[in-house]
Amino acid sequence: MKKAILFFIFATIQIHVLSQTVCDPNANVVLFSNYDGGVLNINVDVNIPNLKIGVVSYEMVTINLSVPFVNNITEVRFAGYTTTTHNHCNNTPPVTSIVGAPPGTDTIIFMPQSPVSNANGYHIIICNTSCDTTTSQGGCNTADQTGAYFLQEFGGTLRYHLTQYNCWSGSYNISSGGNCCIGAAPSSGAPLTLFNSSDTSFCEKKCIDFFDLSTNSPIAWQWYFPGADTLTSNLQNPTGICYSNYGSFDVTLIACNTIGCDTLTVTNFIQEFQSPSIPVVISNFDTLFSTPAFSYQWYNSSGIIIGATGQYYVYPAPGSYFVLVSDTNGCASSSAVIYTSVENIHSDNRLSIYPNPSNGDLFINCSRIHITAVKIYDQRGRAVYAGKFEEGKNHIRLDLDDGIYFLEAVSDKNIIREKFIIIR
């Protein structure tokens, strides 16, 4: 009984260890294979340039690819039996699909020919359920056939292969490794060029560092940085490469050893975005308005104002305020600080507007002041009405949408503001 328990524990530990296998930490090809298909959620949590992902199954697979480094994928390919009516994993919808891949990188292939002949595996790529190559796979492929097919299609070297029989379930991190290295390329020969950088997407001018990750011990390097201030470098790990212009830029590395050279160009590897224009804040009565942007966050002298994320902010007390606006790329700009006073908050009881809310017919009542002109602003601070004010003609007909508006009455001595609402 004790022997059986020990054997079970040992077997469990073996499976756990094997599931963390990484064949080559510098390689760029990752494979997933099974029979039953299912929902395969792949979290690309490792920054691997030129990442290629291969998936094999007999039944439908819903392949979901997610951040943070999903844009490093240059190809994701499914190969297998795509027309089966079996759906043991209850995929919805019941079709093989690839979701989240960069545009133009996804391919679904119906039963391609295996480049390797093995009597224990099928002659076309259809399914793979184990790392075994020496016993019959019951109509599925051996791991050497699966590895050879994808390495032939992708190029590169095998980082790991994760294979099982049953449905995919849960999430699989690229960093977690697999359980099979059959078909991995030998570690000798010309380099396989790979590289990384300290940053790939940023706002405004920035200087970054590059790192050579090439295999097989290169001894010479040639980098090309079109769009950077430094266009080339022959260092293994160039530092302080600065980008002064906005746009997307390719990066190329040629790595060589005594056997040969390999070249890798990653298109649009660097993306430098322009920050949005500095917002202008308009103060109108008790409300601050920002010029248009994608998103907003208002601040006062104490810091961030929780919940103040609209284009305008009604401030409860005098003080100093500013807004931070962001665009769709996540780049941000800050406005100048606006100082408000108590006069901005309170209306003047010498001026009244009725009815309020109004349906568009607005009457202005004033006493002890001589109004010469009237202006009306919407919530964005845009003037939507302007006109002279004549004694005895205190009625204004407004053709405006429902919303909050601000009336500004100009007298010979000062300006008086009142807020009103239009509801039709």
Secondary structure, DSSP 8 states (H G I E B T S, - for coil): -HHHHHHHHHHHHHHHHHTTB-S-TT--EEEEE-SS-EEEEEE--S--TTEEEEEEESS-EEEEEESSSGGGEEEEEEEE-TT----TT--SSSS-EEES--TT-EEEEES-B-SS--TTS-SB------S--SS--TTS--HHHHHHHHHHHH-S-EEEEEE-SS-B-SEEEGGG-BSB-TT---S-SS----EEES-SEEESSEEE-EEE--SS---EEEEE-TTSSS-EE-SSS---EEE-S-EEEEEEEEEE-SS-EEEEEEEEEEEEE-------EEEETTEEEE---SEEEEEETTEE-TT--SSEEE-SSSSEEEEEEE-TTS-EEE---EE--HHHHS--TTEEEESSSBSSEEEEEE-SS-EEEEEEE-TTS-EEEEEE--TT--EEE----SEEEEEEEEESS-EEEEEEEE--
